[in-house]
């Protein structure tokens, strides 16, 4: 089978199921793993798909953002592993910022540190923190319909009243050249502000976000520690030389000699 034929089959199947596993493609196309990997690499270079660990997925439009319910159902086990590792970074008596998002929400049950103060722009986070009897400040502002995150100038003014030991921030895209990105300009501005107000920032995101670029830049990859489930084949190794990366699957820490955190 010619490369063009294989690639057309890949794109047709991807349009149907949105995510394809490498081993399924090897079997269906009756081709070697190296051949299929090469096809995926060529299609990614043409911006027709995105390679992820163990396969490929459809590209998401840069300005498109999934709603809270859809996000909650995606990569559930990976998010729990990431959330547990992220919560382990919190120490007694610290003041932290928890960004609105499904993975940061998963962190709350795993918080074990004592006398922690949390500031968040996530109403759902505030409810969970109150249930856990954690002191919480919920910043005010406009709540987005889709993600329920509080954003806008009022939220920015509220946020500026605080200073944090650590901030835990979600991202839709992680790319060496383009940095950490998210679809919404106002939400990107609030995440950027939280990073500036924190002594240390962690970006928590599953491995599907690597090499993805959304519409708005938050900050550079060397301005935060990354906590993820695993280091993907595409885009992962380049990041090791730029920042510290915690991988929940192996409980390992990857760091270049030049990374200072």
Secondary structure, DSSP 8 states (H G I E B T S, - for coil): --HHHHHHHHHHHHHHHSEEEHHHHHHHHT--HHHHHHHHHHHHHTTS-EEETTEEE----TT----HHHHHTSSHHHHHHHHHHHHTT--TT-EEEE-SSHHHHHHGGG---SS-EEEESBHHHHHHHHHTT-EEEE--SEE-TTT-BEESHHHHHHHTT--EEEEEEE-SEEETTTEEEES-HHHHHHHHHHHHTEEEEEEE--GGGBT---SEEEE-GGGSEEEES---TTTHHHHHTTS-EEETTTTEEE--TT---
